[in-house]
Amino acid sequence: QVQLVESGGGLVQPGGSLRLSCAVSGVIARTDTMGWYRQAPGKQRELVALVVSGGSKKYSDSVKGRFTISIDNAKNTAYLQMNSLKPEDTAVYYCNGDLLEDPEEPYGVNYWGKGTLVTVSS
């Protein structure tokens, strides 16, 4: 069974930093994309950062220059380094990936973690 489990959320002061982790378990034949999304209270879920299979990275304008997504393939873990945090970054952060278990399948399956809460407040 493929599972994505986030960790690293918590309370941090404005201007502080956090690093979120997303541990991927299960048999993975191929990873097409890995990304981080967030959902603030009363708002829709939005893309924060994304890595595609070619290695290119995309960030939302609101986090560009402050957040960095990375993947450690050996550890089957994706990370989101968050610096210069702002109160508006407060949200539940979700890990997401298009992952392939069966090497004979032509496309991946989308998986979501359950989320980890990040609260930025003084």
C-alpha positions as a Python dict, from the first residue, in 0.01 Angstrom:
ca = {
    (1, 'Q'): (0, 0, 0),
    (2, 'V'): (126, 343, -92),
    (3, 'Q'): (101, 598, 186),
    (4, 'L'): (216, 957, 224),
    (5, 'V'): (269, 1082, 577),
    (6, 'E'): (352, 1444, 654),
    (7, 'S'): (534, 1565, 961),
    (8, 'G'): (709, 1874, 1088),
    (9, 'G'): (419, 2111, 1133),
    (10, 'G'): (371, 2322, 1440),
    (11, 'L'): (365, 2671, 1582),
    (12, 'V'): (629, 2917, 1467),
    (13, 'Q'): (676, 3291, 1501),
    (14, 'P'): (663, 3521, 1199),
    (15, 'G'): (1000, 3525, 1029),
    (16, 'G'): (1080, 3178, 1155),
    (17, 'S'): (1143, 2857, 967),
    (18, 'L'): (1006, 2505, 951),
    (19, 'R'): (1087, 2201, 745),
    (20, 'L'): (806, 1968, 652),
    (21, 'S'): (868, 1608, 559),
    (22, 'C'): (664, 1369, 352),
    (23, 'A'): (753, 1005, 393),
    (24, 'V'): (643, 781, 110),
    (25, 'S'): (595, 414, 187),
    (26, 'G'): (507, 123, -35),
    (27, 'V'): (642, -15, -358),
    (28, 'I'): (711, 270, -597),
    (29, 'A'): (810, 191, -951),
    (30, 'R'): (806, 550, -1069),
    (31, 'T'): (733, 896, -934),
    (32, 'D'): (588, 1135, -1187),
    (33, 'T'): (533, 1432, -958),
    (34, 'M'): (567, 1525, -594),
    (35, 'G'): (429, 1841, -447),
    (36, 'W'): (302, 2035, -152),
    (37, 'Y'): (-38, 2196, -123),
    (38, 'R'): (-196, 2394, 154),
    (39, 'Q'): (-541, 2491, 266),
    (40, 'A'): (-607, 2781, 498),
    (41, 'P'): (-933, 2815, 691),
    (42, 'G'): (-1210, 2934, 463),
    (43, 'K'): (-994, 2910, 152),
    (44, 'Q'): (-949, 2662, -127),
    (45, 'R'): (-658, 2426, -142),
    (46, 'E'): (-372, 2567, -343),
    (47, 'L'): (-49, 2444, -489),
    (48, 'V'): (258, 2556, -298),
    (49, 'A'): (545, 2374, -467),
    (50, 'L'): (584, 2100, -723),
    (51, 'V'): (859, 1880, -862),
    (52, 'V'): (805, 1698, -1189),
    (53, 'S'): (990, 1390, -1308),
    (54, 'G'): (1235, 1598, -1507),
    (55, 'G'): (1345, 1772, -1190),
    (56, 'S'): (1202, 2113, -1259),
    (57, 'K'): (1036, 2294, -972),
    (58, 'K'): (745, 2531, -956),
    (59, 'Y'): (631, 2755, -675),
    (60, 'S'): (331, 2969, -613),
    (61, 'D'): (404, 3340, -630),
    (62, 'S'): (320, 3381, -264),
    (63, 'V'): (603, 3151, -149),
    (64, 'K'): (861, 3197, -422),
    (65, 'G'): (1197, 3287, -275),
    (66, 'R'): (1097, 3169, 71),
    (67, 'F'): (1009, 2801, 28),
    (68, 'T'): (1215, 2523, -125),
    (69, 'I'): (1094, 2178, -223),
    (70, 'S'): (1338, 1889, -240),
    (71, 'I'): (1332, 1513, -270),
    (72, 'D'): (1564, 1255, -121),
    (73, 'N'): (1510, 950, -337),
    (74, 'A'): (1721, 727, -116),
    (75, 'K'): (1496, 803, 180),
    (76, 'N'): (1173, 815, -21),
    (77, 'T'): (1103, 1150, 138),
    (78, 'A'): (1000, 1489, 8),
    (79, 'Y'): (1070, 1807, 201),
    (80, 'L'): (942, 2159, 210),
    (81, 'Q'): (1181, 2407, 367),
    (82, 'M'): (987, 2714, 472),
    (83, 'N'): (1174, 3032, 562),
    (84, 'S'): (1060, 3383, 646),
    (85, 'L'): (721, 3253, 744),
    (86, 'K'): (427, 3490, 749),
    (87, 'P'): (93, 3466, 929),
    (88, 'E'): (-75, 3414, 594),
    (89, 'D'): (124, 3092, 556),
    (90, 'T'): (-91, 2941, 829),
    (91, 'A'): (-263, 2638, 680),
    (92, 'V'): (-281, 2263, 672),
    (93, 'Y'): (-6, 2148, 440),
    (94, 'Y'): (-60, 1837, 231),
    (95, 'C'): (184, 1618, 49),
    (96, 'N'): (76, 1496, -291),
    (97, 'G'): (225, 1271, -552),
    (98, 'D'): (157, 1091, -875),
    (99, 'L'): (310, 752, -805),
    (100, 'L'): (326, 427, -995),
    (101, 'E'): (327, 88, -822),
    (102, 'D'): (292, -136, -1127),
    (103, 'P'): (571, -84, -1378),
    (104, 'E'): (340, -200, -1656),
    (105, 'E'): (94, 80, -1594),
    (106, 'P'): (137, 379, -1827),
    (107, 'Y'): (44, 644, -1570),
    (108, 'G'): (63, 710, -1201),
    (109, 'V'): (-203, 731, -935),
    (110, 'N'): (-257, 1044, -732),
    (111, 'Y'): (-206, 1013, -357),
    (112, 'W'): (-261, 1256, -72),
    (113, 'G'): (-131, 1268, 279),
    (114, 'K'): (-356, 1360, 567),
    (115, 'G'): (-185, 1693, 624),
    (116, 'T'): (15, 1869, 891),
    (117, 'L'): (-84, 2199, 1049),
    (118, 'V'): (145, 2498, 1030),
    (119, 'T'): (54, 2796, 1245),
    (120, 'V'): (250, 3119, 1210),
    (121, 'S'): (172, 3352, 1496),
    (122, 'S'): (339, 3563, 1758),
}
